[in-house]
Amino acid sequence: MTRSTLLFSLLLGCAGYASAGPGTQPVQDPAARPGCACNQRQPADKGAPAWQGFHVDALAEGDSTRVVNAAHYLEQTADNRPRIDAAFVLRTGAQPAWRVALEGSTVYFSRPFAGEDGHRFVLAFVEQHGRIDARVFYRSNSQFSWRACDATGNGHLGKGFHEFDKELPIALSVALHTAGAAAPSSRLAGAHPSADEARALLRGLTESQSAAGPGKVVLARDGRYWSRDYAAYVASEPIPWSAVSATLPSPSGLPQADPDATRLPAQDELPDLRHPLYRFTFDNEAYAPFAGGNAKVTGEVYPSFDGRLQYLFFSDASGRAFLSSVELPGAPLTPYGVRANYLDVRGMNAPLMDYSFQIPTRFGGSARADYADNWAYVQRQPIVAYFLRERARSGKSE
């Protein structure tokens, strides 16, 4: 099957059918309904973005409490992990403050709170077909986007099959970045868990890495791991999209894509920078040391020329940019908040800062375990070179 055929098959999600990928069962698309906004493309008018992909509502306290009490919580079996229930959530102030309706599902989420390794987390509640599941989302320090978290180790977050399968839908990620514009009730606005409570929520609502093997977690040879329940909803392999014909060594031992051997997708699948769907800004303090102390980051969402894909780029105050994610809008949403099907973005989505041991040695990678500037590698990626060139040509470079 060709890449174009695979892309087309996923678009059938708007009709109610979509393949969940190799090794999984087909998933009914919750977006299959009249008025499905799967492939809406609304160019910005005079620079003011117009995007109907999502809408954020502030929750009243009563509505928030009803969601918490109706939710299903992970049946934690690890002896050293807490059992989370509605009473714990309400007591710690982690109840949802906002609601996002997205493609037939509703996602409720709390105010962000600090967690392990400097990440920002929210407690999320994903409602589909009348069932509400409590989940944990976090903002990636390096990728800048929001992800689902289903399994954790000692101070470590499970990264799923390929890491990019854990990315939330772009509209949901943008909503999490910008929800503060919709003010929740005064009590919800001031509530947030303490450090110990945040740790309990993370550990209690995710499977333990130590449960690998015949238990509830699958541990891959290269150290990646994921819960078996997550694997029941999400395809284990991505849809072919990027084309990488050679790799480079890195200090971690994991090969990284050679930018000189990475090919751009077809022209109609490239981002159309003439028509931004949405722009927003936020502060990422973890990135500030690599931007001269300036924590300001700008996110930009673009459609592909054929309208079938959506891209999320981030850039810093100096104009350095990278591709964070690209998706097929309308691919089925799962109870974990992620899409069942996702594109292979290897060689396309290296972040502006990365763990030094993951950066190719040729581009300055070292055995150090802390973050390092990755611009030397990122700027060589064809999709980034395309973005910078076309943005400058369109007069949108800031």
C-alpha positions in Angstrom: 0.0 0.0 0.0 1.4 3.4 -0.9 1.7 6.4 1.4 -1.1 8.2 -0.4 -3.4 5.2 -0.1 -2.7 5.0 3.6 -3.4 8.7 4.1 -6.7 8.4 2.2 -7.8 5.4 4.2 -7.5 7.4 7.4 -9.6 10.2 6.0 -12.5 7.6 5.9 -12.7 8.3 9.6 -15.1 11.1 8.9 -17.4 8.5 7.4 -17.2 6.4 10.6 -14.4 3.9 9.7 -10.7 4.0 10.2 -8.0 1.4 10.5 -6.3 1.3 13.8 -3.1 0.1 12.3 -1.0 -3.1 12.3 -1.7 -5.5 15.1 -4.9 -3.8 16.3 -8.6 -3.9 15.6 -10.4 -1.3 13.6 -11.7 1.5 15.8 -15.1 3.2 15.3 -14.5 6.9 14.8 -16.3 9.1 17.3 -16.1 12.0 14.8 -18.6 10.2 12.5 -21.5 12.5 12.9 -23.2 15.3 11.0 -21.1 18.4 11.0 -17.8 16.6 11.5 -15.1 19.2 11.6 -12.4 16.7 10.7 -11.0 18.6 7.7 -12.1 22.2 8.2 -9.8 24.7 6.7 -10.5 28.3 7.4 -7.7 30.7 6.3 -6.9 33.6 8.6 -8.4 36.9 7.7 -5.7 39.6 7.6 -3.5 37.8 10.0 -6.3 37.0 12.6 -6.6 33.2 12.7 -10.0 31.6 12.4 -10.1 28.0 13.4 -13.2 26.0 14.4 -11.4 22.9 15.4 -12.1 23.3 19.1 -13.8 25.4 21.7 -12.8 25.9 25.4 -15.5 26.4 28.0 -14.9 27.3 31.7 -16.6 24.9 34.0 -18.9 25.8 36.9 -17.9 24.1 40.2 -21.0 21.9 40.2 -20.3 20.6 36.7 -16.7 20.0 37.6 -17.7 17.9 40.7 -20.2 15.9 38.6 -17.5 15.0 36.1 -15.1 13.9 38.9 -17.8 11.7 40.6 -18.8 10.1 37.3 -15.3 9.2 36.2 -13.6 5.8 36.1 -10.2 5.7 37.8 -7.3 3.3 37.1 -7.7 0.1 39.2 -4.2 0.4 40.6 -2.7 -3.0 41.5 1.0 -2.1 42.2 1.5 -2.4 46.0 3.6 0.8 46.2 1.2 3.1 44.3 -1.8 5.0 45.7 -5.4 4.3 44.7 -7.0 7.5 43.3 -10.7 8.1 43.6 -13.1 11.0 43.3 -12.7 12.0 46.9 -8.9 12.3 46.5 -9.3 14.5 43.4 -11.8 16.8 45.1 -9.7 17.1 48.2 -6.5 18.0 46.4 -8.1 20.6 44.1 -7.3 18.6 40.9 -10.9 18.7 39.5 -11.4 20.0 36.0 -11.7 23.8 35.4 -12.2 23.7 31.6 -14.0 21.6 28.9 -13.1 21.1 25.3 -15.5 19.5 22.8 -13.5 17.8 20.0 -14.7 15.6 17.2 -17.5 13.9 19.2 -15.5 13.6 22.4 -15.3 15.9 25.4 -12.1 16.4 27.4 -12.2 18.1 30.8 -9.0 19.2 32.4 -7.6 20.8 35.6 -5.4 23.8 36.0 -1.8 22.9 35.2 0.4 21.8 38.2 4.1 21.1 38.6 5.2 17.5 38.6 8.3 15.3 38.3 11.3 16.4 36.2 10.0 20.0 35.9 7.0 19.0 33.7 3.6 20.7 33.8 0.7 18.3 34.2 -3.1 18.4 34.1 -5.6 15.9 35.4 -7.8 15.1 32.4 -11.2 13.4 32.0 -11.9 12.0 28.6 -15.6 11.4 27.9 -16.6 9.1 25.0 -20.0 7.4 24.4 -21.2 8.2 28.0 -18.0 6.9 29.8 -15.5 9.2 31.5 -11.9 8.1 32.2 -9.5 9.9 34.4 -6.1 10.5 32.6 -2.9 12.4 33.1 -1.6 14.8 30.4 1.8 16.5 30.5 3.6 19.2 28.5 6.8 18.0 27.0 9.8 20.1 28.1 11.5 19.8 24.7 8.7 19.1 22.2 6.5 21.9 23.8 3.3 20.1 23.0 1.0 18.1 25.3 1.1 14.3 25.6 -0.8 11.5 27.3 0.8 9.6 30.1 -0.2 6.0 30.7 2.8 4.4 32.4 5.6 5.7 34.6 8.8 4.6 36.3 10.9 6.1 39.0 10.9 9.7 37.9 10.4 8.7 34.3 7.5 9.0 31.9 6.7 6.2 29.5 7.0 7.4 25.9 4.9 4.7 24.2 5.7 2.9 21.0 7.6 5.7 19.2 7.1 8.8 21.5 5.2 10.7 18.9 2.2 8.3 19.3 1.7 10.0 22.7 1.0 13.4 21.2 -2.4 14.8 21.9 -4.5 16.1 18.9 -3.1 19.5 17.9 -6.4 21.2 18.7 -6.3 19.7 22.3 -2.7 20.7 22.7 -3.5 24.2 21.7 -6.5 24.3 24.1 -4.2 23.3 27.0 -1.8 26.0 26.1 -4.5 28.7 25.9 -7.2 27.7 28.3 -6.5 30.5 30.7 -8.4 32.9 28.4 -11.6 31.3 29.7 -11.7 32.0 33.4 -13.1 29.2 35.6 -15.1 29.8 38.8 -13.2 31.5 41.6 -12.7 28.3 43.6 -11.5 26.3 40.6 -9.2 29.1 39.6 -7.3 28.9 42.9 -7.2 25.1 43.4 -4.1 23.0 42.6 -2.4 19.9 44.1 0.6 20.1 46.4 3.9 18.5 45.2 3.1 15.3 47.2 -0.4 15.2 45.9 0.7 15.8 42.3 3.1 12.9 42.6 0.3 10.7 44.0 -1.9 11.6 41.1 0.8 10.7 38.5 1.7 7.4 40.2 -1.9 6.4 41.0 -3.3 7.0 37.6 -0.5 5.4 35.5 0.7 1.8 35.4 4.1 1.1 37.0 7.1 0.3 34.8 7.9 -2.4 37.2 4.8 -4.3 36.1 6.4 -5.2 32.8 6.4 -8.7 31.5 3.3 -10.7 32.1 1.8 -7.7 34.0 0.1 -4.6 32.8 3.1 -3.0 31.1 5.1 -3.9 28.0 8.8 -3.2 28.1 10.7 -2.9 24.8 14.3 -3.8 24.4 15.4 -0.2 23.9 13.8 0.8 27.2 10.5 2.1 25.9 7.4 1.0 27.7 3.6 1.3 27.6 0.6 -0.1 29.2 -1.3 -3.0 27.7 -4.5 -1.1 27.9 -3.0 1.8 25.9 -1.9 -0.7 23.3 -5.4 -1.9 22.9 -6.5 1.5 21.5 -3.5 2.8 19.7 -1.8 1.4 16.6 1.7 0.0 17.3 3.1 1.3 14.0 2.7 4.7 12.4 1.4 5.5 9.0 4.4 6.0 6.6 4.9 9.6 6.0 8.5 10.7 6.5 11.2 9.1 4.3 14.6 8.5 5.9 17.1 6.4 4.0 20.1 6.7 6.4 20.8 7.4 10.1 23.5 8.9 12.2 24.9 7.5 15.5 24.2 9.2 18.8 25.8 8.8 22.2 22.7 7.0 23.4 23.3 4.2 20.9 19.9 4.9 19.2 20.3 6.0 15.6 18.9 9.4 14.5 17.7 10.4 11.1 20.4 11.8 8.8 18.9 15.1 7.5 20.8 14.7 4.2 19.0 11.4 3.7 15.5 12.7 4.7 13.0 13.5 2.0 10.1 15.9 2.2 6.6 14.6 1.6 4.7 15.4 -1.6 4.0 19.0 -2.3 0.3 18.7 -1.6 1.1 17.3 1.9 3.4 20.2 2.8 2.2 22.9 5.2 0.5 25.9 3.5 2.1 28.8 5.3 -0.2 31.3 3.5 -3.1 30.2 5.7 -2.3 29.9 9.4 -5.2 28.3 11.3 -4.1 29.5 14.7 -1.3 31.3 16.5 -0.6 31.5 20.2 2.3 32.3 22.6 3.3 31.0 26.0 6.4 30.9 28.2 8.5 27.8 28.5 10.9 28.4 31.3 12.8 25.2 30.6 13.8 26.5 27.1 14.8 30.0 28.2 18.5 29.1 28.8 18.8 28.2 25.1 17.1 31.4 23.9 19.2 34.0 25.7 16.9 33.9 28.8 13.7 34.6 26.7 11.1 32.0 27.6 8.6 33.2 25.0 7.5 30.6 22.4 5.1 31.0 19.5 3.0 28.1 18.3 1.5 28.1 14.8 -0.9 25.7 13.2 -1.1 25.2 9.5 -3.1 23.0 7.1 -1.4 21.1 4.3 -2.0 22.3 0.8 -4.6 19.6 0.2 -6.2 20.3 3.6 -5.8 16.7 4.8 -3.1 17.3 7.4 -2.4 19.8 10.2 1.0 20.9 11.4 2.1 22.4 14.7 5.3 24.4 14.6 7.0 26.3 17.4 9.5 29.1 17.2 11.4 31.2 19.7 11.9 34.9 19.9 14.9 34.8 17.5 12.9 32.9 14.8 14.5 29.5 15.3 11.7 26.9 14.7 10.9 23.2 14.6 8.1 20.9 13.8 6.4 19.6 16.9 3.7 17.4 15.4 1.7 16.7 12.2 -1.6 14.8 12.2 -4.6 13.6 10.3 -7.6 15.5 11.7 -10.5 13.1 12.1 -8.4 10.0 12.9 -10.2 8.3 15.8 -9.7 9.7 19.3 -9.1 7.1 22.0 -10.1 7.0 25.7 -6.5 8.2 26.3 -7.1 11.4 24.5 -4.6 10.5 21.7 -5.5 9.5 18.1 -5.6 5.8 17.3 -3.6 6.4 14.1 -0.6 8.7 13.7 2.0 9.7 11.1 5.6 8.6 11.1 7.5 11.8 11.7 11.0 10.4 12.2 13.5 12.8 10.7 11.1 15.7 10.9 10.4 16.6 14.5 13.7 17.0 16.4 13.2 19.7 19.1 15.2 22.9 19.6 16.6 21.5 22.8 17.1 17.8 23.5 18.9 15.5 25.8 22.5 15.7 24.8 22.9 12.0 24.5 20.1 11.8 21.9 21.6 14.4 19.6 23.7 12.9 16.8 27.4 13.0 17.6 28.0 14.7 14.3 25.9 17.6 15.5 27.4 18.0 19.0 25.8 15.2 21.0 27.6 14.0 24.1 27.1 11.5 26.8 25.7 14.1 29.2 22.1 13.5 30.4 21.0 17.1 30.6 19.4 19.3 27.9 21.5 20.8 25.1 21.0 23.2 22.3 19.9 21.2 19.2 19.7 24.0 16.6 22.7 22.7 14.6 20.7 19.5 13.9 17.2 21.0 13.7 18.0 23.6 11.1 19.3 20.9 8.7 16.0 19.0 8.7 14.3 19.5 5.4 10.9 20.3 6.9 12.4 23.1 9.0 14.4 24.5 6.1 11.2 24.5 4.1 9.3 26.3 6.9 11.9 29.0 7.4 12.2 29.6 3.7 8.5 29.8 3.0 7.7 31.8 6.1 10.3 34.4 5.0 8.9 34.4 1.5 5.4 34.9 2.9 6.6 37.8 5.0 5.7 36.1 8.3 9.1 35.9 9.8 9.0 37.7 13.2 
